[in-house]
C-alpha cells in the first residue's frame, strides 16, 4: 500500500532505479528507452555524474540562502554564462522552481512594467487556445487546454485566447499561404476588441507544446505577431519552458523565426530534470525601469534563486556546450523526424507527423481524408503509449487538440544523447503498437 498520491490514479507505477543516457531501468532490471525525456525535460541524458557532483558540492557548501539577503557565486556565474545565449538585450534572470511559476512571474512583470511606463490600465494578457502555460491558477487562466480548465473557472480570472497557428486543423478553414496568416491577425482583432490601453502582454509557445503536439507555425507567423505587439505597445512573451535549451535544434525556439521577444520563460532543459528550476528572462533596461519606479519587483518565492538549482543549471550548460548537444539535437532530431515519417506514412490512422529538432508530434485520425477523430473515450494516444511502455519505450501522450475535447496525439522528444540504434528501436516499436492499437 503506497502512501504516494499519484496524478495518474489506478495505474501501476514501476519503480525507476537508475538511468544512463536515453535509458532508464526499473528495480526489476527492466530496460526502457526514454523517448520523451519524461515530460520533454531530459536533454543531456540520465545519470550524468558531473551534474550530480556539482549539485552535491553546492549543497555541502551552501544549500539554501534567502535571495532577499544573499546571492551566491554559482548563481552569478550561471547568469553571466547564460546571458549570451538568450535573445534579449542585456538580459536579467529571475529564478523560480517550475514553469507555472515562471509564467506567473512573467505576467506580474508585464503588469508592473506597463505601470512603470504610465500605462496603468494594462492588465489583460492574451494567450492562445491549444497552449499549455502551467497548472497553477494564474497560469491556468492562460493555458488553452479546456479539459484542464473546466473545473476551476470560478477560481481564476480568465484571460482571452486566440486561435493557434495549427495549419493541419486551421481554425479558419483556410490553407496557407492563402489564409494571409489569419491566426496571427486574430491577435490584432483581440487587442482592439479589449482596447490596446488594457492589454499588457501576449504569451505563446514558439512551437506548440504537449497540448497540440509539436505544432510548428507557418513562415511569417511570428514576424506578424511581433509587428502587431509593437504597434499596440504589447509585450511579447515567449514561453520557452519546453522549447528552450536546444530542444528544437536551436538554443531557443524563437531563433527559428528570426524574432526577438520582450520577455522569455525558460525551464525544463535548463537543468535537464536534475533540479526543479525555471527562469524569467527580461531585458536589463526593463528590469531597471521597474527598479526606478517601484523600487522592487513585487514577487517572491521561498525557493527562488536556489543555489543548488543554479549549480545543476551550470553543470547542464557545461554538458550542452562540451558535447555540442544543440547541434546534435538538430542533426539527430532531423534523422528522428525522417525515420518517423518513413515508418508511419502508410499507417492509415496517422494523420500528421510534425516537429523540429528533438521535438516531434504524431497525430492520430480515424480517417486521413476527413481528419475525423477517434471517440475521446477510446483514449487512443494513451493506449498507444501504454502499449509502447510494455515494449520498453516511453512516449508522451496528448489529447484534446480538437475543440479541447477530442483528438489524440503523442510526442517523441528523447534526450539529445539518444543513439541512432535507439532511435530505430523507438520508431520500430511505435509503428508496431500504432498498428496494434
N, C-alpha and C positions, 0 to 999 in steps of 0.2 A: 504494500500500500504506500504510494508516493504521497508526500505532503507538498509536492510542487503543483502549483496552479498553472496549467498549460493553456496557451492560446487555442491550440487545436485539441479539443477535448474528445475523449472517447477514441483516441488514437494511440497506438503503441509507439513509444519513443525509444529506439535503441540508444544505448549509452556510448557516446563518442569517447574514444580512449586516446587517440593521438592522430596526428596528421603530418604529411610531408608533401610539399609542392602542391599538386592539384588533387591529392589523395587523402582520404580520411578512413580510419579503421575504427570499428566499434569494439566493445570489450569482449566480444565473442571471436574476434580476429577477422571479421568480415571486412573486405576492402570495398570502398566506394570511390568513384571519380566525382569530385565536386564540380559539376558542370555549370554551376550558377554562383559560385563564391558565397554560398549561404543566401543572403538577401542582396545579391550583387554587391558584395562587400570585399571579399578576399581578392587582392590583386597580386601581392608579392609572394603569395603562397603560404601554406600552413607550415608550422614547425620551423620558422626562421629563428635560429638561436640568437643571432645578433640583435634582433628586436627584443627578444625576451631578456637578454643580458642588459640592454640599455634601460629597460623598464625596472629591472631589479636593482640596478645601480642607482637609479634616481630615487626609487622607493627607500633604499637604505640611507641615502643622503638627506633627502627632504621630500617626503611623500606628499605632504599637504601643507600649504600655507594659504591664507585668505588673500585673494587678489586685490582687495582694497588696501592691504597693508604691505605685501611683498610682491616683487616679481622674482623670477628665477633665471639663472643663466641659460638653461635649456630652452625656456620659453622665448627669450630674446634671440637666441641663436637660431632656433627654428623659424621664427618670424622673419628674420633677415634673409634666411635661405629661401623661404617660400616666396617672398615678395617679387623676385624677378620673373617667376613663372605665371603670376596672376595678372590677367589683362586689365588691370586698373592702374591709374596713375598714383604712384607713391602709396601703395595700399597699407592699410592698418587692419589688424585682425582681432576679433573678439571671440574667445574660445568658450564653447559650451559642450554638452555631453550627448546631444542627439540632433538629428536633422530637424525634428519637430521644434526643438528649442532654437535652433539656428534660424528657422523660418520665422518664428515669433520674434526673435531678436531683430530680424530684418524689417519686419512690419513696424516694430517700435522705433527702429532707426529712421525709417522712411517718414513716419509721423513727426518725429522730433526734428528731422532735417527740414521738412516743409515748414514747420512752425518757426524754426530758426531763421528762415528767409522771409518770414512775414506772411506765409500762406497758411493762416491758422484754420481755415475751413477744410483743408485737405486731409481726410481721414479714411477715404474709401480705397481699398486695394482690390484691383481686378485680377482674376485668375482665369484658368481655362477648365472646361469640362474635360474629363479623361486624364486628369492630372493627379498626382499624389504629392502633398507637401507636408504630411505629418498627421498624427492622430490625436495630439493634444487639442483642446477646444479651439484655441486661436488658429492653429494650423488647419484644423478640420474645416473651419469656415472657408478656407481657401481650396482645400482638396476637392477635386472634381470627380469624386467617386461616390455616387448616390448610395450604394449599398453600405458604405461606412458611415454616412452622414444621417441616415433616415431616423435613427432612434434618438438623435441628440440635437435636433434642430432647435428645440426650446432652450438649449443650454448655451448656445453661442450666437453671436451677432453675425448673421450670414453676410457674405460678400458676393458681388456679381461675378458671373462667369461668361466667357465667350467660347465659341466652338474651337476645337483644336485643329491643327494642320494635319488631318488624318485623311490623306488622299484616297486610301483604299475604301474608306466609307465617308465620303465627303458629306458634311452636314448640309451643304447647299445643292447637292445633286449635280455638281459640276465636275469638269475634268480639267486638270492642269495642262497647259497654261491658260486655256480659255476662261478659267474661273476668275482671272485677274486678282488672285490671292484674296478671295472674299473672306477667308478665315482671318487673315491679318487685318483687313479693312473693318471687320467686325469690332476690333478694339477701338477704333476711332468712333464708331457708332455708339459704343457703350460709354466711352468717355463723355461724349456730347450729351447722351441721354441723362447722365448724372450731373453734368456740368463740370467742366475741367477744374473749376475752382474747388471742387470737392474731392478730386481724385489724387491720391498720394503716389500710388505705385501700381505697376503691372508686374506680376510674377509668373514665370513659366520655366519649364524644363527645356533646355536646349534640344534634347532628343527625348521624346516621350518615354517615361519610365515603365514601371510594372503595371500601371493601370491600363495602358493600351498595348504595351509590349514592343518597345524599341521603335517607335514611330519616328522616322526622320522627316523633318519639314522639307517642303519643296524649295528649290532655289528662289531667292528673293524674299522669302517669308520674313526672316529675321531683319533684313535691311528695312523692309516696310514697317515692321514693328518699332525699330529704332527711330525711324523718321517720325512716326506718329507720337511716340513718347516725347521726343524733342519738341515737337510742335506744340504740345499741350503742357509741358513742364512736369511730366510724369516720370518718376524714377523707374528705370528698367532693372528688375531684379531677376537674375539668372539662378535658378535652383539647380546647382551642380552637385547636389548631395550624391546622386547616383552616377552622373556622367563625368565627374571630375577625376583628377589624378590618373589619367591615361586610359580610362575605361573605353572611350570611343576611338582611341588611337591618336588622340592629341592630349596635351596636358589637361585642357578643359574643353567641353563640348562646344562652347560658343566659337572657338577658334576655327571650326569647320565653316562658319558662316561669315567670317570677317566682320564681326560685330563686337563692340566693347560695351558691356553692360555698365550700370552705375553702381550696382550692389551685387554681391555673389554670396551664396550659401554653399559651403563645402562640407564634406563629411565622408562617411564610409571608407573610401580608399585612402584618406589622409593617414589612417593608421592600419589599413588593411584588415581590420577586425580585431587587432590586438588590444585595443582600448576604445571605450565609447567616447568619441570626440567628433565635434562638428565645429565649423568656423564661419563666422560672419566676416566677410571681407568688404571693406569700403574704401573709398578714396581718402587719402590723407587730408585733403582740403575740406572734405565734407565732415570728417571727424572733428577737425579744428573749428568748423562753423558751429557745431554743437557745443564744443567747449566754451567758445567765446560767448554764446548766447545763453546756454543753460547751465554752464559750469561743469556738469557731469552728464553722462549718459544714464538715463533713468531706466535701468535694467540691472538684473543681478542673478546670481545662482551660486549655491553653496560650493559646487564643484567646478565652477568656471575657471578657465586659465590653469588647468591642473598640470602640475609638473610632470607626473608620470605619463599623462596623455601626451604632453609635449615631447617627452623622451621617446615614446612609441612612434610619434609622427616623424621625429627627426631620424630615427633609425629606418623607418619605412621609406623616407625620402632618400636615404643612403642606398637602399635596395633598388629603388626606381632609377636612380642616377647610375649606379655602378653596373647594373645589369642592362642598362639602356632599355628598360622594360616598356616605356611608352612606344618606342619604335617596334619592339617585339609585339606589343598588343595590336598595333596597326597591321603588321605583316601577317602574324599568325591568326589575327582576327579575320583578315581577308580570306585566308585559307579556310577558316571555320565557316564563313558565310558561303563560300563556294561549295564546300562539302555538304552543307545543309541543303542548299538549293538543288544540288545534283541528286541527293538521296531522296528528296521529298517531292520532286517535280511531277512524278507520276502518281502520287498518292492523292486520291480524289478528295479527301476530307481536309487537305491542307490548302487554304486559300491564299496565304501570303507568307513569305519569308523575307524579313527586313532587318536592317540594323547597320551599325558601324563598329569598327574595331572589335573589341571583345564584348559586344552588347547586341545580341540578336533575339528577335522575336519570331515565333511561329504561330500564326492564327489559323484556327480550325473552322471549317464551314460544313454544313450538311450538303450544300450544293455549290460548286465553284461558279457556275454560270450566274446564279441569282445572288450569291453570297449569303444565302439563308443560313441561319444559325441553328445549332442544336438546342433542344429544350434545356433551360437552365438547370432543371432538376437532375439532368444526367451528369453534370459536373465533368465534362469531357476533359478539360485541361488538367484538373486534379487527378482524374483517372489515369491519364497518360503518365503523369509524373509519379503516381503511386506504382504503376507497373514498371516504370524505369528504375525506381528505387529498389524494387525487388530484384532487379538485374544488376544492381550495383552502380547506378548512375543517378546523381542528384540533379534535378531540374527545378525550375521555379514557376509554379502555375499562376495563371491570372484569369479573371472572368469579369463580366460586366462592361465590356468595351462597346456594346451596342445599347444605347439609351440607358446605360448604367445598370442594366438588369441581365441581359443575355450576352452571348458572345464568349468564346473560350480561346485562350492562347497560353503560351508558356514562354519563358525566357531561357536562353542559353548564354551564360555570361561567366565563363570559368576564370580562375586565376590566370594571370598573364603567362605564368611559367608552365602551363599545360603543354605536353609534348604532342607532336604530330600523331604518334600512335594512340595517345589518349583521346585526341580529337576524333580519330577514326572509330575508336571504341564507342564514344558518346553518340556519334552520328549513326552508327550501325544499330545500337540499342534503341535510339529514338525511332528510327524507321520501323523496327520490329514492333515496338509497343504501340505506335500510332496505328499500324495496320491491325494489330490485335484488338485494340480498344474500339 
